[in-house]
Each structure stands twice: as structure tokens, then as C-alpha cells.
Amino acid sequence: MKFLVIFFCGVFYGMTTPAFGQPTFAPAPPAQKVDETVLKKIEAKREELRKEIASVKNGERRTGYADVAIYLKALDWITRHNEWLVKDSDKQALAVAEEGLKRFKLWKETLVSGKEFLPTAGKIVARGYISKIDGSIQPYLVSYPSEYGKDPQHKWRLDISLHGRDATLTEVKHLLANGKNTPKDQAYVQISIYGRGNNAYRWSGETDVFEALEDFLKSESHYGRKECFDPQRIVLKGFSMGGAGTWHLGLHYPSLWAVMQPGAGFTTTHGYADKNPNDKYQSPIEETLTIYDAVNYAENARMIPVVAYSGEIDGQKKAADNIEAILKKLDIPMTHIIAPKLAHVPPKGEFLSRIESEFEKYIGPGKGKDLYPEEVNYVTYTLKYPKASSWIFLTGLDEHYKKARIHASRRGNVCTITTENISSFEIPLSDCPFKISEVKIDGREVPITTGKTLWFEKRGKDWEQKSRELDLPYPGRKTAHHQGPIDDAFTSPFLCIRPSQSGYSAETDTAVKSILAHFGKDWDKQLRGKLPEKLGKDLSPADLEKNLILFGDPQSNPLIRQILEKLPVKWDAKKIQIGGQEFSSADHLPVLVYPNPLSRGKSYVVINSGHTFGEKEFEGTNALLYPRIGDYGVLKWNSMDKKTETVLNGLWDERWSLKN
């Protein structure tokens, strides 16, 4: 359990790949006709639930609020977006409304006592949490084995299950599993992730996995079960879109999972989202594919066992084939269970048994993840993924979106490290069961003074220990969880700041309104949250610590005017200057991500952009959810077709400056 707490504090190959089978997905069907009588009942019960929840003051809510409020959220979203997408979805929503009212009564009865009001042993239980990203309430399911909680000394295996793409998925549909019985032979606790819908667990969908897991662990701790889980036996698994999520989350976070079990999915963009595996996109789009293309992180399978499953004739078998081809060349083992003559079908029967048999090799009795391994081999392309191990944490790269590698080994108190494309890292020792008295980096011994954390920085070709993490004047440098691109700003707490008056040009004012409106629509519909918005005059000190998403120009938005001199952009009523390039302010807008100069910590400021992809990409294959703009760009507004065109697109260097 301690290891999990440590992890959450930390979280927040150039090769030709064979072509995938093209993505198979169905668009959302048209809404079903709903029974007006049922709809009126839903509306009445929805408003009753809203009033009941509002009657409980914030200070009295304590644990369990989100477990009730998620039912109201589910009803709000299905009605607002007219998501009656399956037969009897109106009746399903009515059942959810009734369950929400029932759950509220149970919760209110326990507000004073603090007792648990939800069942556990042998049941599937719907839960909810409040996301730090936007304050929205998000659901997840917990499947408890029948013997859960009876022996307080028993440590349960914990499985994280990622669902596949479902064009008819809603919160209502997800919550319907509540109250069902867990299979009698299930010998583990399972958390079924909602992931904010269908996004392959990218961006805020990725954050959802960890927020749900964190909420679950906190809840279990609240009810006295914090020692019920074995941090050495956490399994990550999923099929189809869930397989894609398992590939990327498993290989991005190899220090967390004891074993990963991906089924189908995709592991690269080229050859899947497009037809030609040899295609290359324009810079910097091509570079940013290294963020989520799992093939780039295949080497991390040295640190996590892979038990893949595929149907023999499933086009998505290529997801595993691509990884397997890389690992074979590197002599890294991987298990690939193939179901003969099967297409895109999840594992069942004998194949599930074979998967569990493979699990026994790694998490069977007396086995599990080594939380502090003597040897660490880790690759990354971005400091979005800085955690190599519980005792190796990257804090600087020579250049983002190029392969960075660290190999660290311990023999007694001696640590030997080799690096590639890494400029700084740290060794946190306060919770480690070992000590380090001697360090060798890239063939040279580095004199050290021991402490709770050892910080190392590269100067030229030589490494030296620092007394603390490198603290540079603003804007600093790209570092862990603070490296861009623009889309990364929507994976942690953010707040949109609207213009408060007219700007330099009616054309660009229209463009700003369009960009903000599309972002709000996509966030609400596709990422299942209400876009957090304020005016600059209404900001609190706490708001300033968030990622500030500023819309407008220096005239229409006072915050843009306030921070403009801190940005590598010149902007007035006539022109925009970035580097040596100039654009007319009459019909152009700069977009960018940059360190937030109003924050005391690590947060971003973003100018005039939500996600750089939109509705078309959300409705297509999830492999399309990659950045269309890097760290900065310029948009030109076309007043005829009411669209923007990207006329400049680039990446800042490691010091948040224009590249030479």
C-alpha cells in the first residue's frame, strides 16, 4: 500500500512496422425513440435526486458523496446529449434514477456514523469520484470477490480492467452493472475503468485510470481496509480499445504493474489510423506520435511481463505482432496466446484459463513484482513519463521526442548508471530498503553526499550531484510532468478564462468564440465533463495555480495582456511575431503552451486552444487522438467557411525557447 502512495505522488525504434488491420468501429447509432411517460418519470426522479443531494451541505458530505452524485451526473448527460442509443435505454435510465434515490437514502443515514453504506463481498459496486482535472464526477466499477474483507490479513490481487470501444457507452450503461454478483471463482478485486468514454485512455482518459484507482484505495483505507491489497500483484488488462490502453499504460508505467495483459488494440499510428505504415506526418506532428505509440516503449517489457492475447484472424493481432517483433530482436521474452480461427473476440474459456496460468508464473503464491529491483532498464521519449522505477526518476532530457534511455544497476551499495539523451535525474531514497554510497554514471564515478534524495545533473559530458533539483529562472526548462505539448494541459487541473471585451479584430473575436465553443462541446460530449470557465476578474489564488487556458488577445483578455511580456511572442493590434515570422493580427491568432508565470508550482498557460483535435477525431478511431499542434502555432481564420488553418506549428526547445 505504501508503494502505491509513493507512485501516486510521482504520477501525476525507428523501424518499419507491418500494417495493421484497419480499425473496426461503429459510429454511434441514432437515438432511439423514448417513451414519453418513462421520460417524465426520469425527469421527476432526476430533479428529486438533485434536490436531495443539494440538501446535504458541503461540509457534511464526507466520503460517499460522489458514489451518489454519479447517478445524477449519469442522468444529466444522457438527457442533455439525447443518448438513448440502445433499446430500452429510457428504462435503463429510470432504473438508474431509482437506484440513485435508494443510494442517497442509505448514504444520508450513514453521514453521522460514517459507516459504509455500499455492499462489498461478492458484488459489483458502482463508485464515483470527483476529478481534479475539471471537478466532474466520473464513474468506475469495483468487483469484489465473495470472501473479500473476511480475513483482514489476506492481501488481494488487484486487476485494472480497461473496456473496449463502445459507441453506445454512457454513464447510465456503465452503472447498470451495479449490484450484480461477482463470479464465484473470482480470486481478485477488479476495478473496471470508465476512462471518460472512448478515447483509448489518452490524455484525461489516462488520468482517469489513476484517479479512479487512487479514489478506490482512499475509500478502502477510510473503511479500514488499506492493507487488503498486494502492491506486488497489480494486473493491467483490456481488449480492443482496452488492449490499446493496456499496451500504452503498461509500457509507460512498467514500475507499477506486476503483469500486463493486452488483447488486440493498436500499438502504432501509421498503418492503423492511416493505411500506409511508412507514412510520415509533417513536423512536429510526427515527433509527437512518440507520446502514445506503444511500439516506441517496447523495450520497457524488460521490466514488466507481457501476456498478450489475439484472435488468429483478427486484424488487430498486429498490435502484439509489432511489439513481439521488436522484443524478439532484443531477446526480451513475451507470451502471445493466439486463439485459432478466431477474429476480434475477447478471451473466453480455455484462453482465459491459459492467461491465468501465465499469471501464476509472475503473481502466484509467494511471487509478485519486485518493487525495488536491482536493475532498471527504461526508455521514454517525453518527461510525461519520467518514472523509470521506484528509485529512478527522470527530470531532464537533452531533447524531447527522441529516445531517452537509462540503465541502472545496484550491487550492494554501489550504483552503476548509463544514460542516453538524459540531462538530469534523481534517486529518491527515503522509502528505499537500501542505501547508496557510490555512484558511477556513464563510466565515471560521481562523488556524492548521501541524503533522502540524490539529484544528478549533466554538465557537458560530466555528471555531478546537486544539493537540490535544478531551479532555473523563469521559464525554467521542460521537466517531469511539465513539458507540453498543448494537449497535455488538459490532463491536470485547468481553467478556461473567457474574453471580457472585444479584441483587436471582429474576425479573430469570432475565431476565439468558435474555438472555445467547439472545445466546450467536445469536452462535454466526448470527455464527459462541463468545461471549467471563468472571467479573469473572478479568479481566486487557487485558480492561478491551475493550467490557465486563456482565450482572446491582449485587448480582450487582461490576463493575456498581463503575461504577454513573459512569453516568446510579440503581439499587438497590427501583427503577431514569433521568431522571425510575422502574421497579421486582423485574421491570425497565436496558440501555445508555456509555463504559467502566475503560478508558484508547475502549471501551464495555454493561449487560444483546447485539444488540438476535435469531434471528427473523437468520432473516428481512437488512434487519431494525437496532437495536431505541438507547443506553439499560429491559426488563420477563414471567415468564409468559419474554420481555422494552421500556418505555423512548432516545438519549444528544452528551455521553452524557439529552436535554432
N, C-alpha and C positions, 0 to 999 in steps of 0.2 A: 504493500500500500504506500509506503514511504517513497518507493521508486516512482510510483505514478504521480505523486505530488510533485516530485522533482521534475518529472517530464513535463507536466503542465506548466510549471514555471518557465521552462525552456521554450515551450511551443508558442506559446503564442508566436557513341562511337561513330565517328564518321564512317558510315558504311551504307551500302545499298541494301535495302530491305525488300523482301518479296512482297508482292501486292496482297493486300487483304481482300477477303470477300467484301463487297461493298456493304455499307451499313444497312441493316434491315430494321426499319422502324415505321410505325404507322402514325400519321398525324392525328391530332385529337379529333374525334368524331363530332358531328353537330350535336347540339344539346337535345336531349330527349324532351318530349312533351311531358309536362308535370301536371299532376292532379291539383287543381286549384284549391280544393278542400284541404289536401295534405299540406300545400304550400302555406295556407293561412295558419294551420296548426304549427308548422315550423316557425313561422314569423312570431306567433304568440309566445311560444315556448322560448324562442331566442331572446325576445325582449324581457321575458320573465327572468331568464338566466342572467341577462345583462344587469337588471336591477338588483338581483340577489347578490351578485358579485360586487357591485358598486356599494352595497350596504355595509360591506366589511371595510373598515378603514385600513389604509396602507400599513399603518403600524401594527395592526392586528393580524396581518395576513400570514406572515411567517412561512414555514415550509408547507408546501402543498398548493399554494395559490395557482401556480402555472399548471398543475395537474388538473385543475378545474377550468381555468380560463382557456385552456387549449380547446375545449369543447365549444366555447363561444367563438373563438377565432375560426374554427372549422366551419361553423355555420355562417359567419360573416363572409368568408372567402367564397364558399360555394354559391351563395346567393348573389354576391356582388359581381362575380365573373360568369354567372349563368352556367355553372359547371355540372349540369345534370347530364353527365356523359355516359352513364350506363343505365341499363334497365333497373327500375326501382330505386334510382339514386335519391328520389324525393323521400321514399320510405326509409332509406338508409339515413338520410339527414334527420328525419323525425326521430329515429331510434337514437341517434347521437344526441339530439336535443334532450330527449328524456333521460339518457344516461348522464348528461351534464348536470341536469337538475338533481338527479339522485346523488351524484357525486358531491355536489355543493352541500347538500344536507349533511352528508357524512363528514365532510371537511369542517363545516361550521360547528358541528358537535365536538370536534376534537381541537378547536382553536385554543381553548384554555388549557386542556390537559396536555396537548402536544403529542398525543398518541397517534400511532399510524392508523390511517383510515382506508388504506387500499390493501387488498389481499396480495399475497406473495406466492407461497408454496403451491406449485402445480398449476399456476395460472399465467396467462399472458396479460400484462398490465400496460395500459396506455399511460404515458407520462408526458409532461411538458416542461419546458424551461424557457427563461427569458434570455434572448440572445443579447450579448454585449454589443454586437455589431449595430443593430438598429432598434433594439428594445422590443422586437417582435417576439411572439410566443411560438415556439416550434415544438412539434411532437416527436416522440420516439416510443418504441415498444420494448418492454422487458419480458422475456420468457423465463420464468423461474422453474427449476426442477422440483419434483414433488417433495424431496427431502430437504429443500432449502431452509436454512435457519434452525433446523432441529439440533444440529451439532455445532455449537459455536466455535469449535476448534477446527472444523473442516474448511479447507480453503478450496473454493470452486474455480474451475477453469472458466474464463470469460471470453465469449465469442462476440465479435463485432460483425454484424451481417449487413451488407450493402445490397439494396434492391436493384433490379434491372429497370430499364426504361419502361414506363407505362404512361401512355398518352392520356389515360383516364384517371391518373392518380390525383387525389385530393387529400386534404387533411381528414375529411369525413371517411373516405375509403380506408385510410391508414388506421383510423381509430376503431374501425369495425372489428378488429381482431381482439379488442379488449374483452376480457372475461372468458375467453376460450381456454380450454385445458391444454397444458403443455404435454407433448408426447411422454408417456410413462417412462420410456427408456432414456430420456434426455438427461445426460450426466454433466451438464454445464449450464451456466447462466448465459443467455443471449440477449444482446441489445440490437434491435432492428432499427437502423438509421433511416430517417425520412430524407435528410440531405437537402431540404428546401426544394424537393421535387425532382426534376430531371435535368441534371447538369453534370453528371459523371463525377460528382464530388470534387468539383473545381471551385476555386475562389470561395465565396461564402458557403457553398456546399461542402467544401473541405473543412472549413471552420466548424460547420455543424456537427461533423463526426466527433470532434474533440469537445465541443461544448456539451453535446448530449452525454458523452462518456463522463465528463467532469461532473455534470449535474447528477448523474446516476450515483457516482461514487460519493458525492457530498450527501446525497439523500440517504444512502445506506449507512454512512457514518453517523448521520443525525439519529438514525434509529438503532444505533449500537451495533452495526454490522460492518464496521470499517475493516476488520481483519478477515472477512469472509472470502476475499478474492486473492488469488495467487498471481502476483505481478509477473511471475515467470511462465505463466501459461495463458497468455492472451492471444487469441486467434483472430485474424482478419480474413474475411471471406466474402465472396459475392459472385454473381453470374451475370453475363451480358454487360449492361452498363455497370452493374455492380462488380463485374470482373475487371472492367477498365479501371474502376475506382480502386479495386484491390491491388492491381498492378502498380498504379502510381503511388498510392499511400503506403503500400508495403515496401516499395523500393526507396521512397523518400524518407521513411521513418523506420529503418531496419532495426534500430535500437529498442523500439517499443514492443514489436510483435514477436511472439515465440515461433510462429509459423504463419505463412500467408497461403491462402487457397483461392486463387483466381480461376474463374471459369469463363472462357470466351472473352468478349470485350474487344478492346483495341489497345495497342501499345505505341503507336506512331500515328502521326497525322497524314504524312504522304503515303499514298497507296490505300488510305481508308477514307478520309474526308475528301480526298481527290483521287482520281483514277491512277495517276502515274506515280509510282514510288520514287522516281528520280526527279520529280518536280522540285523547284526551289522558288520560294516567295521572295519578294523584294525585302531588302533590309529596312527596318530592323525586325520585320515580322518573322523572317526565317530564324533569326537568333532567338527570339522569344519562344519558339516552339520547344526549346530545350527545357522550359519550365515544366511542362506536363507530359512530354513524350517519354514514356517509361523506358523505352529502349536505351535512352541515354544513361539510365541509372542501373542497368542490368547488373553491373559488377557488384552492386550492393547486396546481391544474393549470396555473396561470401558470408554475410552477417545475418542472414535470415533464410531458413529453409523454405523452398518453394514447392508446393504440391498443387500443380495445375491440372485442370480438367478440361477436356474438349470432346465434342462430338466429332467422329471421324470425317464426316462430310459437312461440317459446319464451316462456312466461310470465315468465321471469326476464330477458327483454330489458329490462324496466322498470328494472333496475338501472342500465343505461347510459343509458336514456332520461331518467331523473330527473337524472342528472349533466349530460347533454347539454343539457337544457332550461335549467339554471342557467347553464352556460357560454355558451350562445348569447346570453343577455341581457347577459352581461358581455363579449362579444366575445373569448372565450378559445377558441382552436382545440382541437378534439378529433377524432380519427379513430374512426369507428364502422363496422366491417366487418360487414355483415349477410349471412348465408347464406340465400338464398331458399328458402322452403318447408321449412326445417329447424326442428325443435323443439329439445329440450335435448340437443344433440350437440356435443362439443368440436370445435375447428377441425382439419380434416384437408386433405390435398391442396392444392388451389388456394388455400384460405383460409389455410393455414399459409404458403404462398408469398407471399401478399399481406401477411400480417403481417410476414414477414421483409423484404419490400420497404419497408414503412413504417419498420421498424427502421433500415434503411440511411440514412434521412434524418437520423437522430439519432446513430447509433453506427457508421456506415460508415467506410471508410478516412479517416483524418485528422479524424474527428469524435468527439464524446463530451461528457459532462457538464462544464459549467464548474463546477469545484469552489469557486471564489471569485467568484461572479457580482457584477457591478457593481450589480445591482438585485435586491432581495429583496422579495417580497410574500407574506406568510404570515398565516394565520388559525388560531386554536386556541380551544378552549373550556375547556381544562384544562392545567395545568402537567405533566400526564403526558406531554404532547407540547410540550416547551419549545424544541426546536431548529429555529429558523427557517432557519438556514443555517450553513455552516461558520464564519461570522463574526458571527452574531447569535444570542444565546441568552437566552431569557426566564427571569426569576427571580421575578417577582411579577405578580399580576393584581389589578385592583380588585375583581372579583367572579367567582368560578368559575361555569362553565356558562352564561356569556353570552359572545357573540362577542368575542374579542380579536384585534386586527389590528396588524401592524407593517409599514410600508413603509420600506425603507432603500435609499438610492442613493449611490454613490460617483462623484465626478467629480474625478479627480486625488487629492489628499489631503483633499478636503472631503467629509464625510458628512452627508447630509440625511435625517432620520428623522421620520416621523409615526406616532403611536400611537393606539390606541383600547382602552380597558379594560386597560391595562398600567401597572403601578406601578413596575417595575424591570426592567432587562435588562443584559446585559454584551456587550462586544465583545472576544473573545479574539484577540489579535494575534500571539502568539508564533510561530505557524506560518503566518501570513498573508504572502503575497508583496507586501504593500503596507503603507503607513504612513498614519496619520490624524493630521492636525494641526489640523483644525477640525471641530466637530460642531454641527449645528443640529437641535433636537428640537422638534417641534410649533410651528415658526415662530420659535423663539428660539435664538440662539447660546448654547451652554453652554461656558464656559471649561474647558479640560482640561489636565491634566498627563499626558504620554504615559507609557505603561508596557506591560507584557506583556498586561495585561487592563484594559479600561476599564469601570468599573461606574457605572451611572446609576440614580438613584432620583428618583421624582416626589414633590415636596412641594407639596401643593395643586395649582396649575396649572403650577408651575415645576419644571424638571428641574435636577439638579445632579450633578456627578461625585462619587463616593465613593472613598475610598482602598482599600476592600475591599468584598466582598459584605456586605450588611446583616446584622449579628449582633445579634439581639434576645434578651432574656432568655427563658427557657423560659416557654411552649411555642413561642415564636417566631412564625412565620407560615407559611402554606402557600407552598411554593416548589417548584422543579423536582424532579420525581420524589418528592415528599413532600407530597401534597395530598389523600389519600383518593380515593374512599370506602373502606369496609371491604374490598371485593373487591380493591382494589389491593394490599393487604398480601400477597397470595398470588402476586405477580409477581416477587418478590425473596426472598432467603433468609429463611425463617421457621421458628419452632419452637413447637410446642404444649406448654403447661405444664398438666398434669392437676391436679385437686384432690388434696390429700394426706390429707384427712379429711372428715368430714361437715360440711355447711354449715348455714345458718340454718334450712332447711326441707327436709323429706323430699321435698316436691313439687318444689322447684327443684333439688334434687340429682338427681332423676330427669330433669328437663328438661335439665340440663347433660350428663348421661350420654347422653341421646338426641341432643342437638345434636352432641356430639363423635363419637359412633358414626356418625351419618349423614355427617358431614364426612369421616371416615376412609374410609368405604365409597366415597363418591363420588370422593375423591382417588385411591384405589387403582384403582378400576374405570374411571372416566371420564378421569382426568388422569394415569394410568399411573405412579404413584409411591407409595411407602409413606409414610404421614403421619409426619413427624418429631415425636416426642413425648418429653418428659422430665418428671420431677418437679422442682420448684423447687430442692430441695437438691442436685441433680446438675448444676446449670448451671455452665459454665465462663465465664471472662471473655469469650471469643469468642462464646459463646452470647448474652450480653447485648447484643451489637451487632446481632443479628438482629431481625426483626419478631417480637415475643413475643406469642403468641396464648394468652391466659390464660383458663382455664375454672374456673368456680366462683364463690365470693363471698369477702368479706374473712375469713370464718371458715375456709373450706375450702381457700383458696389463699393462702399467706403473701405471695406476690408482689403479689396484688391489694391486700392489706392494706398492704403497703409503699408502693405508689404512689398509693393512693386520694386522699391529700390533694393530689396534683398534678393530679387530674382534675376537670373541672367537674361532678362528680356527688357527691351525698351519699348514703351507703348504710350502713345498719345493720340489725340483726335485725328491725326493725319496718317500715322504709319506705325507699324509693328516691326521691330528689329530683333532678330535672333541671329547671333553671329554676324556674318557679313551680308545676310539676306534681309530684304525689306518687303513689306506687304502693306497694302492699303487698309487702313482701319475702317473704311467705309463698308467693306464686304468681306473682311477676314477676321478670324478670331484665333488667338493662341490657345493651345491646350497643353497642359503639362502637369507633372507631379514633381514635388520638391519638398525638402524638409520644412516642416511648419515652424516659421520663426516666432510664432506666438506661443509655442508650447515649450514646457520645461523638459519634456521627455522626447521619446521617439514617435512622432506622428508626422503625417504628411499634410501638405496643402496641395489641392488639385484645382486647376483653373479650367472651367468650361467643359467638363467631361464627366459622364457617368461611365459605365462599362463601354469599352471601345467596340463591342459587338452588340447586336440588338435582337429584335424579335425574330428576324429571319434565321439567325444562327441558333437561337433558343429552340425554334420550331424544327430545325434540321437535326442532323446527328450531333451528339454532344461533343464530338471531336472538333467541331467548329468553334468552340468557346475558347479561342486563343486570342491574344492581343492583336488589334489592328493598328494600334499606335503604340509606340514604345514609351519613353519617358516624356517626350515633348513632340509637338507638331503644330501645324497651322491649318485651319479649316477655311475654305472659301465657301460662302453661302450663295447658292443659286436660287434667286428669287422666283424663277420661272417654275422649277419643279419642286421647290421648297425642300431642298436637300443640301447637305454639305459635301464637299470634296476635300480630301486630304492632299494638300500641296506641299507639305513638309512633314517629315517623320524621322525621328532620331532617338538616340540614347545618350544620356549624360555619361561622362566617364566616372571613375571611382570616387572623384571628389565633387560630384554633382556639377561639373563644368562641361562646356562644349568640348567634344573630342577634337583633337588637332587633325 
